[in-house]
Amino acid sequence: MINRLILLLLMCGGLPLITTAQQPFTTKFEVGKKYLKIPVKNGAAKRNVDILLNGEKVRWFNVELADDTPDWYAYLDLTAWKGDTLTIHVDSLNSNSKAFAPVVQEAEDRNKADYLEPLRGQFHFSPKRGWNNDPNGMAYYKGEYHLFFQHNPYGVNWGNMHWGHAVSKDLVHWKEVGEALYPDEFGTMFSGGGVVDTENTSGLGKGGEQPLVLYYTAAEKTWEQGLAYTVDGRKFTKLPHTILDKITDGNRDPKVIWHAPSKHWVMVLYVTEANDLHTMHFFISPDMKSWTFTSKIVGGTGDDRYMHECPEFFELAVDGDEKQKKWILTGANSQYAIGTFDGKTFVPQEERLFSQHGRDYYAAQTFSDEPKGRRIEIGWWRTHTNQGESSFNQSMSIPMALTLKQTAAGARLVRTPVEELQKLRGAATKLTSKELVPEMQNLLAKVDAETAEILLTVAPKDAKIIQLTVRGLEINYDVAKQELEIDQVRAQAPLVDGKLDLQVFVDRTGIEVFAAKGAVFMPVNYNLKQTDHTYGLHVKGGKAALENLELYQLKSIW
């Protein structure tokens, strides 16, 4: 009876529950250093945090706040408010929580060893902390390649979409330089493109400066398109208004290019229309700010779609012939259409072509204004990096040069790893002119490499299977089917002149395979066993002739 009475009192509020009370939390601090340290505990309850100046929100996000010992710290840049007094408001905290008690500031980012994590790709870009997905705004500007990316600085899962920002002088070694775009009153910062306004048609460049102009979707609130620009590659200014109104909920990912023959700018925007119709809309502008609709193409409905979000649009010469050019339009899954474009209307000649055959490669984008005239692509690679107390999640692919080659089936995209990656090559193992027979001694038995690049050319003869093993992961080539198989991912890879040629990049979180002279790109995300650094080359069912094998250990970019 006493126990029942106590339970009744607890339910009715007659006695305090023996639990930690949840309550809003507010504190103030004077900005004296560059960063606010935010303690994060992966898997903790999400809290809504507002940073206010004189009662007005200047930053806001949700975060899995650590009440006690954090797994890692997020760093919020406070530079804009040095000397001001800011207020931190958390919607709900445990009464005994140590989050922001006290507030901790740092003059510099002290997490210097983050790039040593076991699942950190050693030559694939990933952010120091937080989640990343789509590459955004990629452009060459003021002597640097600029890689922006969808970023959650405050957690290892998707959310709080910002534009992170990294720069490189060589496409290989990347340095993060802080968030470029923060959520604002129009919405969170979804994907888009970037381009240099070399003639200052926008009027945004002052004193002869050529601005780098970024286009983004203000998502989850207005679904309008916004514009931001920079004249130094570091500080970004948004126009105080959006530049294209919402068409439908979910319209997003503006990609902008200059169409020289028409002397105007072109925007391609993904739009979902009624009845789940997936389309790409085309707009033109003389000044990058005012836009007029000109046409659209339809990319299917529902699951039968190929033009789904994250458009990329560019022109390539077939086999390098400047008199024979084609326009290419892609969606996020890398399926593409080849056709003609008159500055207003894209007319597909071939559609639903596949340019990659791997696993979890998505939302690829190419660099604008590339100084060598190359079309360089980087894609989001969905690596399995969210493990335990990790402070980061997800990766980018290696950079690849896109070309258009004439084949028996028609003009097709070809990918080639950029030559700059060769500077990562270290110790080499080289073999030539070897006969391969079943049950022979492993020619790569002495190799010990965590990260590697492999170049392989084999004439199959009567062999049925050619098998390259990288750190325990099998790359199997079925000669009769002319098919590659890696961890149950399969891709047709035709022999070229009767030979199998492969270029393979091996990192901690997977491999990227190029076959058939680059006509086949096969990225496969796979967490390789940390203790296995072995390699092997074998044949089954018959003999083969090894013409060339080069295996280079690769140095870390960090």
Order of alpha helices (4+ residues) and beta strands (2+ residues): alpha-beta-beta-beta-beta-beta-beta-beta-beta-beta-beta-beta-beta-beta-beta-beta-beta-beta-beta-beta-beta-beta-beta-beta-beta-beta-beta-beta-beta-beta-beta-beta-beta-beta-beta-beta-beta-beta-beta-beta-beta-beta-beta
